[in-house]
Amino acid sequence: MAAANLITAGTGAANSADIVVAGTSVIVGLKSYDKGAMVDVQLKDDAGGYNAFHCLTGGDPTRTLTIPGTYRLSRLAASSSCGAYSG
């Protein structure tokens, strides 16, 4: 899978489009990030709400999504400058 931009680098709250994991794992990570970067990985529930699953940070900038489901990334309003990608 080619790398794809999910959240453009910047500050302030922002959400990615949905990321569907079904049969193939997906790597998500921070890009152009500062030490204080924080992006939540959220898992969509059966009612359409998003629930915290993991938090990407400057010290833990990548995660491999292996559990089937629909996810999105959400940059926190208090985050330092960063973006996010899948690859």
C-alpha positions as CSV (number, residue, x, y, z in Angstrom):
1,M,0.0,0.0,0.0
2,A,1.3,3.4,-0.9
3,A,1.5,6.1,1.8
4,A,-1.5,8.3,2.0
5,N,-2.1,11.6,3.7
6,L,-4.8,11.3,6.4
7,I,-4.4,14.7,8.3
8,T,-2.4,17.6,6.8
9,A,0.4,18.8,9.1
10,G,-0.7,21.7,11.2
11,T,-2.2,22.6,14.6
12,G,-5.8,22.5,16.0
13,A,-8.4,19.7,16.0
14,A,-8.8,17.7,12.8
15,N,-10.2,14.3,11.9
16,S,-9.2,11.9,9.1
17,A,-11.6,10.1,6.8
18,D,-12.6,6.6,7.9
19,I,-9.9,3.9,7.6
20,V,-11.4,0.4,7.0
21,V,-9.3,-2.6,8.1
22,A,-10.5,-5.9,6.7
23,G,-8.1,-8.7,6.2
24,T,-5.0,-6.6,5.7
25,S,-3.2,-4.7,8.4
26,V,-2.8,-0.9,8.0
27,I,0.1,1.2,9.5
28,V,-0.8,4.7,10.7
29,G,1.6,7.2,12.0
30,L,2.5,10.8,12.7
31,K,4.4,13.0,10.2
32,S,6.1,16.4,10.5
33,Y,5.6,16.2,14.2
34,D,6.9,17.9,17.3
35,K,7.5,16.3,20.7
36,G,4.1,17.3,22.0
37,A,2.1,15.8,19.1
38,M,-1.0,13.8,20.0
39,V,-3.4,12.1,17.6
40,D,-6.0,9.6,18.8
41,V,-6.7,6.4,16.9
42,Q,-10.5,5.9,17.3
43,L,-12.6,2.8,16.6
44,K,-16.1,3.3,15.2
45,D,-18.8,1.4,17.2
46,D,-22.1,-0.1,15.9
47,A,-24.0,3.1,16.6
48,G,-21.6,5.2,14.5
49,G,-19.7,6.8,17.4
50,Y,-15.9,6.9,17.7
51,N,-14.1,5.5,20.8
52,A,-10.5,6.0,21.8
53,F,-8.3,3.0,20.8
54,H,-4.8,4.3,21.0
55,C,-3.0,7.7,21.2
56,L,-0.1,8.4,18.8
57,T,2.5,10.7,20.3
58,G,5.9,12.0,19.6
59,G,7.3,9.1,21.7
60,D,5.0,6.5,20.1
61,P,4.4,7.8,16.6
62,T,3.2,4.6,14.7
63,R,0.6,1.9,15.2
64,T,-0.3,-1.2,13.1
65,L,-4.1,-1.7,12.9
66,T,-4.8,-5.4,12.7
67,I,-8.2,-5.8,14.2
68,P,-11.0,-5.6,11.6
69,G,-13.1,-2.4,11.9
70,T,-13.5,1.2,10.9
71,Y,-11.1,3.7,12.4
72,R,-10.2,7.3,12.1
73,L,-7.4,9.5,13.4
74,S,-8.2,12.6,15.4
75,R,-5.6,15.3,16.1
76,L,-6.3,16.8,19.5
77,A,-6.8,20.5,19.9
78,A,-4.0,20.7,22.4
79,S,-1.6,18.9,20.2
80,S,1.7,20.4,18.9
81,S,2.0,20.6,15.1
82,C,1.8,17.3,13.3
83,G,0.1,15.4,10.5
84,A,-0.8,11.8,10.0
85,Y,-0.5,9.2,7.2
86,S,-1.3,5.6,6.4
87,G,1.1,3.3,4.6
